Amino acid sequence: IDVSDGLIADLGHILEASAVGAELSLEAMPYSSDVKKWLGEGNDATLPLTWGDDYELLFTASPEQASAIQALSVRLDLPLTRIGKITEQPGLRIFTPEGEITNVAGTGYDHFGNHA
């Protein structure tokens, strides 16, 4: 799925359709240098997870596919970043670099919400 509506919103579609949960690592996020600079100024580290219009792709794969995915990344010269894992426990848990679970205010763009 693309993350044009925000990572949290679009990951939510995968989790809902698959009846699973996920754990994400804030430390693993492949933020641009501009976002890293913005975060370095003390801004909320979870906010970029709700931003849209990135047009990056998000996918899941079994752990057994890790080496094949890494080989594909090298072959295509395309950075692919593991940002978390799918879990049987429903819901989304986001971990700080210190290993604590954090909350996210909002999810991203909602096509059916009120945008007046």
C-alpha positions in Angstrom: 0.0 0.0 0.0 1.2 3.5 -0.5 1.5 5.9 2.5 0.0 8.9 0.8 -2.6 9.3 3.6 0.0 8.9 6.3 1.8 5.8 7.6 -0.5 5.2 10.5 -3.7 5.5 8.4 -2.4 3.3 5.6 -0.9 0.7 7.9 -4.2 0.7 9.6 -5.8 -0.6 6.4 -3.4 -3.5 6.3 -4.0 -4.4 9.9 -7.7 -4.2 9.7 -7.9 -6.2 6.5 -5.6 -8.9 7.9 -7.0 -8.9 11.4 -3.5 -8.5 12.9 -1.5 -5.9 14.9 1.9 -4.2 14.4 4.8 -2.9 16.4 6.7 0.0 14.9 10.1 1.4 15.9 10.4 5.2 15.8 14.2 4.7 15.7 14.0 2.7 12.5 12.0 5.3 10.5 13.8 6.4 7.3 13.1 10.1 7.7 14.5 12.6 5.3 17.2 15.0 6.5 14.7 17.8 6.7 12.4 15.8 9.0 15.4 14.7 11.1 16.4 18.3 11.5 12.8 19.2 12.4 12.8 16.4 15.0 16.1 17.6 16.3 14.4 20.8 17.3 12.3 19.0 19.8 9.2 18.4 17.8 6.9 15.4 18.4 8.6 12.3 17.0 5.3 10.6 16.2 3.8 13.5 14.1 5.6 12.5 10.8 3.8 9.1 11.0 0.6 10.9 10.3 1.8 13.1 7.4 0.6 12.2 3.9 1.7 12.8 0.4 4.9 10.8 0.8 4.0 8.3 -1.9 6.3 5.7 -0.4 5.3 2.0 -0.4 4.6 0.0 2.7 4.5 -3.8 2.6 4.7 -6.8 4.9 6.5 -10.0 4.4 7.3 -13.0 6.5 10.6 -13.1 8.3 11.8 -15.9 6.1 11.8 -13.4 3.2 14.3 -11.0 4.8 17.3 -12.1 2.8 15.4 -12.1 -0.5 14.1 -8.6 0.3 17.7 -7.4 1.2 19.0 -8.9 -2.1 16.2 -7.1 -4.0 17.1 -3.9 -2.3 20.8 -4.3 -3.4 19.9 -5.4 -6.9 17.6 -2.5 -7.5 19.7 0.0 -5.6 16.5 0.8 -3.7 16.6 1.4 0.0 14.1 -0.8 1.8 13.8 -0.3 5.6 12.3 -2.7 8.2 10.4 -0.4 10.5 8.6 -2.9 12.6 6.8 -6.2 12.6 3.3 -7.7 12.3 1.9 -9.3 15.5 -1.0 -11.6 16.3 -2.1 -9.1 19.0 -4.5 -6.6 17.4 -3.7 -2.9 17.6 -0.7 -0.7 16.8 2.1 -0.2 19.3 4.8 2.3 18.5 8.1 2.1 20.4 10.4 5.0 21.3 14.2 4.5 21.0 14.1 3.8 24.8 11.7 0.9 24.3 8.7 2.6 25.7 5.3 2.5 24.0 4.1 5.9 22.8 0.8 7.3 21.6 0.1 9.1 18.3 -2.3 11.9 18.1 -4.3 11.4 14.9 -3.8 8.9 12.1 -3.5 10.8 8.8 -5.8 11.9 6.1 -9.4 10.5 6.2 -11.1 10.7 2.7 -14.5 10.3 4.3 -13.9 12.8 7.2 -15.1 16.4 7.4 -12.6 18.6 5.6 -14.6 21.9 5.6 
